[in-house]
């Protein structure tokens, strides 16, 4: 199965989580790994399943590296019908009003563009004692059957 791992980050945590996911998926999957700042929504490969990991920054915003991707979704309104994705967010419950708002905003924009979200949005809380990968990898394993069913 072809999987695109995409990340949006300010400090590198989302990239590290994607690298851990790629390692966890192993040789059974054809994985690519890209920063959302290097990707345009209209060129996303609909033959790949997309797993997106993004943090929330500032006042509930997406990381600065993702702003051009977000603007393209809003301004260009690409047709992403046929694209499937799952999303995992990094946030901090200390900021309860904006906790994981970045991943929520991005998933909403993708769905509005016609993409299909598979599974529940995964969430990590930086104020917990758990490392992001300790939450992300079990989440990934829990959605793999849904990804496989979606691809069939």
N, C-alpha and C positions, 0 to 999 in steps of 0.2 A: 504494500500500500504506500502511496505517495503522501507525505505529510510535509507541510511548510510550517516551520516554527518561526513566529514573528514576535519581536519584542519592542517595547517602548520603555525607555529607562532614563533616569537622571543620574543614578549612581552606579549602575551596572548590575543591580540585583536581578532585574528581569532577564537580562542576557544570561546570567549565571543559571537561573532557573531553566531557561530554554536549553542550555548546554546539558544540564542534568537530565532533562526530559529526553534529549537526543540520545544520551548515553543509556538511559533506561530503556528506550525503545529498541536499541541495538540494531543488529544487522537485518532483522526481519522487516524493517521499514526503510523506504527511500526518503531520507529527511534532508531538507534544506533549512538553513538558519540565516535569518536576515533581520536587520534593524528596520523598523517601520519608517525611519527617515529615508531609507534607500528604496522604498517601494511606493508605487502609485496604485490606488485602488483599482483602476481600470485595467491594470495588467496582471492582477492576481490570477493565478492558474486555477481554473475551475476543476481541473482534473486532480488537484491536490486537496487534501483536507487541511484546513488552516487551524493551527493552535496558536492563539495570541496570548502573550503574557505582558501585562503593562502595569505600571505603578500609577499612583495618584500623586499629584504634586501641587504645591501651593494651596489654593482655595478650592480643591476638588477638581483640578484640571488634569489634563493629560500631560505627560512630560513634554518639554519643549521640542524634543526630537520627533514627536508624533504630530505636532501642530500642522505641518504641511499635509500629512495624510488626512487628518481630521478636516482641514479646510477643503481638500479635494472631495471628500465625501459630501460636505455641505454645499459647496459651490458648484461642483461639476455634476453632482447627482448621477454617478455611474450606475448602470444596471448590473447588479451583482447576482441576479437570478441564476441559480445553479451552483453558487458558491456555498460551501458548508464550512462552519467554523465552531470552535469551542474557545472559551476565554477564561483566563485565570488572572485575578487582580491581586496586586500587592498594595496594602494600605495600612493605616494605623488607627485603631479605635479611639485613641486619644482625641482624634479629630472626628468625633461622632457624626457631626452634621455632613461631613464630606467623605466619610469612610468608604474607600474603594469606589468613589464616584468616577474615576477615570475609566475603569473597566466597564462600568455600567454605561457611561456615555458612549464609549466606542462600540459596545455591543448593540446599543439602540440605533446608532447611526448605520451600522452594517445591516441590521435587520430592515431598517427603513429603505435601504438601497436594494433590498430583495434577497440578501443572503439569509441562510438558514442556520440558526444557532442550534447546536447539538449538546444536550446535557445541561446541567446547571452551571452557572458561573462559579468557578472556584475562587475562594477568597483566603488570603493570608492576612493576619493581623500582626504587624511589627511589634506591638506592645505585648504580645504573648511571648512565652519562653521558647516557642517552637521556631525552628529554622524554616524558611520558605519552602525548601525542597522536601521537608518532612510532611508538608501539607500538599504540595503540588504533585509529587509522584504518586501517592495513593489516589488523588483526584484523577490524574491521567489514566491510571489503571482502571478506575471505575467508569470512565467514559469510552475506553477502547471498544467494548462490545457495541456501544451505540454508534461509534465511528464506523466500525465494520458493517453494521446493519445499514447504515446510511449509504455506504459505498456500494452495497450490493444491488 
